[in-house]
Amino acid sequence: MSATREKQELAFLRLEEKIGGECGKEIVSALRELYAVYGDGIPAWLAGLYDYESGGWYYSASARDNEGYLPDCESTLGGLTFPEHSGMSDGKRWFEVLPDWVLKRAGDYIEGLQDTDGYFYHPQWGKNISVNRQSRDVDTCARILRMLGRKSKYVLPTKNESSAEGKYDMKSAPERYRSLENWLTYLETLNIKENSYYAGSTLLAQRPQIIAYGEAIGEDLYNITCDWLDKNVSEKTGLWSERIDYRAANGLHKISWFYSGMGRVIPYHESAVESALKVIMSDEPCDAVVSAYNPWHAVGAVIDNLKEHGERGAERAEALYRKVYEIAAEGIRKSAEKVRPFKQPDGGLSYLPNSSCPTNQGAPSAVPDTPEGDVNGNGCGSFALINSIYNSLGLSEYAVPLYGSDELSLYVSILEKKREAFENR
C-alpha cells in the first residue's frame, strides 16, 4: 500500500471513530464510494495541462493541443492550488510546496495580462467579454498576485494589497458603478427570481468591485445589494425562487458567499438548508457537475453563516447539523452516482456529463464535444465537493485527503519535465 493510501485509511478510521456508531460506519462507507470515483489519474492529468512557455495552465487537453486556445488565469489558479486543496501538500499552502520557478513564471504570466484600465484580459479573448468573465479575471489575478507577494502593474479597480500605488481613475469604471441609480437599475436587469444562479454568480464575481466602487462614489453598494437580496428571497424555500431545483440551489450557493463575505445574515437559514438537502437527495441527473457540488457547499455555508451571525446561532446550527447527518450517507452515495458520468478517460472530471464545457463564462475554452476533463469541472466535482461535504457535517478538521505526498512528487516531476522539454528544444 502506498504512503498516500496508508494515510487515507488512518484518516477514514479517525473519522469513523469521531462520528461514532452505525452512523459513522455508514458515512465513511459512502465517502469511500465517492473517493473511488476519482481514481489516481487527476494529478498527472492536471500537471499535463501546464504550459512552461507562458507560465500558466490550459483549461483542457483540447485547448492545449489545438490552435486558437491559450492558458487562462482561472485554470492557472486551479493548477497552482490543487496541491493544497486535494491534500497533497499535507496542510501546507500551495506556494510553500511548488518550485520557486513555477511561482515566478505564474506571477509573470498573470502580471502580463493586466491592461491600463486595471482589468486583466487574455489575448485569446480580448476585451469583448462578459461581465462575469471580466470580474472573475480581475479577482482571480489579484488573488494570485497577492498570494505570491507581488504587485499589479496598474492600479486595481478593487481594494487589494496587491494593487499598484495610486488612485483608480473612475473614468475606466463600468457605467453601472458610476451612481447609485445606475446600480439599482442594473440589479433589476438580473431577473433574480427567474435565474438566481446567474444573478448570484454575477454579483459574487463583482463583489470586490462593488465594495471599491461603492466607496469611490460614497455609497454602500454592498449592503444596498444585500438589502435588495433580502427583499427578493422566498421565506418558504429560503431560495431566490419558489421552485426547489438544481438551479435554485446553485443560486443559494453563490448568494451565500455574497452575504457571508461581509458578515451579513442570510435570511431563512432553516428553509434554505432544507431546500438544499432536498436537492442533494434528488434522483434527477445533473446537467453540469456543479449541480452535485453546489448544494453541499450551500448547506455548509448557510450553517456557518448562522453560527457566526444569526440569532441563537449555535443552538439553531446544531439542529441543522442533525438534519444533515440524517441524510448524509445516502446523500453522499447519490452524489457519487451524480459525479460518475463526469469522470473522463484522460483522468480529469468535466463540467458537462460527456465532455468539457466549450466555453467558460462565455469565452471559448475547449474544442466542443470533446470527452475530456476540464480544470473548472474537475475542481468542482472533486475536492470542492468533498470539502463541502465535510463542512456540511461540521467535520472539516477530520477531512480525509484525496491525495498525498506521492502524488505531489508526481505532480512536481511532470512540471519539471515540462521545463526540461522546453529548455532542450
N, C-alpha and C positions, 0 to 999 in steps of 0.2 A: 504494500500500500504506500502511495506517495505521501510526502510530508503534508501536502495540502489535504488529502483525504483523511489522514490521521487527525489533523487539527479540526477538520469539519465534523468528524464523528464525535470527538470530545465536546465540541460546541453543541451538537444536537443533544447529547446526553445531558449536558448542563441545562439546556433549555427545557428539556422534558422534566427534569427534576424541579426546575423553577416553577413551571406551571402546575405540575403535580397530578397524580391520579390518572384516570382514564382520559380526561380532557387533554392532559399533556401528551399522552401517547398518541391520541388521535391527531392533534395539531401537528406534532412532529412527523407523523406518518404522512400527512398531507403535504407538509413542506418538502419532504424527501421526493414526493411525486413531482412537485413543482421544480425543484432543483434538477431533477433528471431530464427535464425538457431541454435544458441549456447545453448540456454536454461540455466537452473540453475545448471546443473549437473557436470560441469567441475571441480570446486574447490574440491568437495568431491571425485571425481574420481582420481584427481591428488594427493591429500593428501593420498589416499589409497595406492598409489604406494611407499610410504615412508617405508624404512626398518631401524628400530631403531638399530638393531644389528650392521649393517655396518656403518650407518650414511648417506647412500646415497639413491637415488631413483631408482627404476626399470624403464625400458623403457615402459613396458606394464603389464597388469594383467597376461597374459600368461607367461611372463618371471618370474613374481613374484611367480606364482603358479606351476611351473614345474622345475624339476631338470635340471641342465646344464646352467642355466642363473643366472646372478648376477646383482646388480646395476651397473651403469656406470656413468662416470663423466659428460657427456653431459646431461643425464636425471636428474642428481643431480643439475646441474646448472639451468635446466628448473624448477625443483621443488622449488629451492631457490628463483629464481627471479620472479616467477609467480605473487606473491602478488603485486610487483611493476609494472610489465608490463600490468597487467589486470585492474589496477586502484584500487585494494583492499586496497593498502597502503596509499591512499589519498595523493599522492605526496611525501611520504617518501621513502627512499631506503629500499630494502628488508631486509638488515641486521639491520635496525632500528625497524622492526616490528615483526621479528621472534624471538622466545625464544633463550636465550643465549646457552642453551644446544643443540639446533638444530645446531647452528652455530659452536659450538665446535666439535660436532660429525662429521659434514660435513668436517671441516678442517682436523680432524684426518684421516678421510677416504681418502681424496684427498692426503694428505701427504704420506700416506701408499702405494700409487700406484707408487711412483717415484722409478726409477732404478738408479744405479750409473752412467749410461750414460747420465743422466739428463732428459730423457724422462719418460713418465708415461704409465704404462702398466696394463691392467686389468687381473686378474688371469684367467678369463674365456676365454680370447682371446690370451694371451701370446704375444710374440714379432713378430710372423709371421703375420703381419697385413699390410694393405695398407698404402701408403704414406699419403693419406687423413686422415685415422684413427690415425696414429701416430702424424701427425701435428696438427690436431684438438684437440687431447687429451692434448698435451703439452700446447697449447694455452688456452684451457678451464681450465685446472688445475691451470695454472699460474694466470689466471684471478680470480678464486675463492680465491686462497691464498692471492692475492693482496688485494681484497676487504674485506677479513677477517683480514687483517693486519698481515698475517703470512708469514714466510719464508719457502722456499723449503728446503729439507734435503740436496740436492746436487745442484751444480751449474747448472743453466738452460742453454739450448742451444739458448736462446733468451735473448734480453735485457729486463729485467723486475725487478722492485724494490722488487718483492717477491723472487728473486733468493738468494740462499745461497752465502756467500762471496767466492771469488776466481775467477780464470780464467778458462774458459771452455777448456777442452782438445780436440783439433781438431782431435785427433785420433778416437774419438767417432762420428765424423761428418759423415753423409752420403756422399758417393762418389761424388754425383752431386754438392756438395758445396765446393769441395776442390780446384777448379780452375775455372777461367772464361771460359776456353774452355769446361770443363765438364758441366758447367751450360748452355752454349749456345747449346751444343749438347742435353742436357736434354729438353730444351724448344722445340726443333724440334720434339721430340717424343710425344708432347701433341696433335698434329694434330688439332690445334685450329680452323681451318676453317671448319672442318667437325664436330667437337664436342666442341664448345666453352663453353658449360655448364660444361663439365668435366674439360676442361683446366682451365677455370676461377675458378672453385671450388678448384682445386688442387693448383693453385697459391695462392688464397686467404688463404687457410688453412696454407700455408707455409710463409705467409707474415712476421711474426716476425723473423722466421729463416733466410729468405732472407736478411733482414736488418743486423742481427747479424753476420751471416757467411760472408756476403759481407765485413763488417768491418774487420773481422778476416783475410781475405785474401787480403785486400787492394783494393777491387773492389766495385764499387757502383752497386751491383747486382739489387737493386730495380729499379733504374732509367734505367738501361740497359734493364730490363724486360719491363718497360713501353715503352721504345723505340721500342722494339720488338712487343709489342701490337699495337703501332701506325702504324707499317708497315703492319699489318695484318687486320686492320679494314676496313669495306666497307664504302666508302663515301656515297653511295646510301642509305644504310639501317641504318648506324650508329651502326651496329652489326658486329660481327666477323663471319658473314655468309651472303650470298646473299639472303637466304631464310628468310622470316619473319614468325616465328612459335614459339611455346612454348619453345622449346629447345634453340633457338637463343636468345629469350628474357630472359630466365633463365641465359644464359651466360652473357648478359649485366648486370643482377642483381649482379652476382659475381664480374665481372670485374670492375663495377663502384665503388664498395667498395675498390678494389685494388688501383685504381687511387686516389680516394679521401683520402685514408689513408696516403698518402704522399704529398698531395696538388698538384697532377698532374692534368692537364686539360684533361678531357675526350674529345676525338675527336667527331666532328659532333653531337653536342647536339641536334639540331633540328631534324635531321634524326632519332636519337636514340629514342627520345620521341615519335615521330610519329609512329615508328615501334612498340614500346611497347604499345601504345594506340590501335593500330590495333589488337594486340594480346589480350588485355583486352576485346575488342569488338567482338572477335571471338566467334562463336557459337559452336566450337569444344569442346567436353567434355575434362576434364583434366584427364590424366592418373596418376597424382600424385598431391597432394594438393598444393605443392609448385608452381605449374604452375598457380594457382589462385593468389597466393601471390606475387611471384617474379616480374611479370611485373609492379605491382603497386609500389613495392619498387624501381624498376629501374627508373620509371618516377620521383619520388621524389628525388632520389639520383642524377640523371643527372641534374635536375634543381638546386639542392643545389650546385652541383659542378660548374655549370655555374655561379651562383650568386657569389660564393666565388673566383673562379679562372679564369673565362672566360672574354674575351674582351667584353666590353659593357654588362657585365653580368646581371645587374639589369634590364636593358631595354629588353634584349632578354628573360630573365626569365619571365617577365610579359606576353609576347606574348605566351609563352608556357603554363603558368597557364591558360590563356584564352582557349587554346585548351583543357586542362584537364576539365575545367568547362563545355565545350560544350558537352562532353560525360559522365560526372560524374554520373548523376542519372542512366542512362541506364547501364553504366559500372558497377556500384555498384550492380544493380539488377542482371546483368549477373554473377557477382562474387558470389552473394548469391546462385544462382542456381548451380554454379560450385562447391561450397564447400558443398552443401547439401548432396551429396552422401557419403561424408567422415564422417558425424556425425554417431557415433556408439551407440549401445544400452547401453553401460556402462557409457555413458555421455561424453566421450572424442571424439576427432576427430582423424582419422587415416591418415597415409601417403598415402596409396593406397585406391581406391574407396570403396572396400568392406572388407578391412582387414588392420591390422597393417602391416608394412613392416617387413619381417622376418630378414632382415639384415640392418645394419646401417654402411655405408662406408665399406661394405664387411664383417663386423663382425656379427655373429649370435646374434640377439637381441630379437626375439619373435618367438613363435610357428607359423610356416607357416599357412596361410589361416585362421587365427583367426579373426572373426568380432569384433574388439575391437579398442579402441583408443590407440595411442602411443604418447609419450611425444614430439617427433620431429614433427610429423604431426599435433598434437594439437596446438603447439606453432605457427607453420607457418600458419595454417588455421584459427586461431582465432585472438589473439591480434596483431600478426605481420602483418597480412593482414589489420586489422582495422587501426593500427597506420600508416601503409604505405599509406593508402587512405588519411588520414588527412594530412600527409606530402606532398603528391602529390598536394593537394589543397592549401598548404601554411597555414594550419589551425591546426597545431599540438597543439597550446596552447588552442584550443577550443575542443579538443578531448573529446568525451563522454565516461566515464569509462564503461568498460564491467561489472565490479563487484564493490562491495564496502565493507564497514565495516562489514556488516552482514556476507558476505562470508569469510572475513578474520577471523572472530571469529570462524566460522565453520572449516575453514582450520586448524587453530592452534589447535582447540579442537580435531580434528582427529589425529594430530601428537602427542598430549598429551596422547590420548588413546593408541596409538601405544607404547609409552614409558611405560605406566602403565601395559599394557598386557605383555610386555617383562619382566619387573621387577617382576611381580607377577606370573611368570611361575612356 
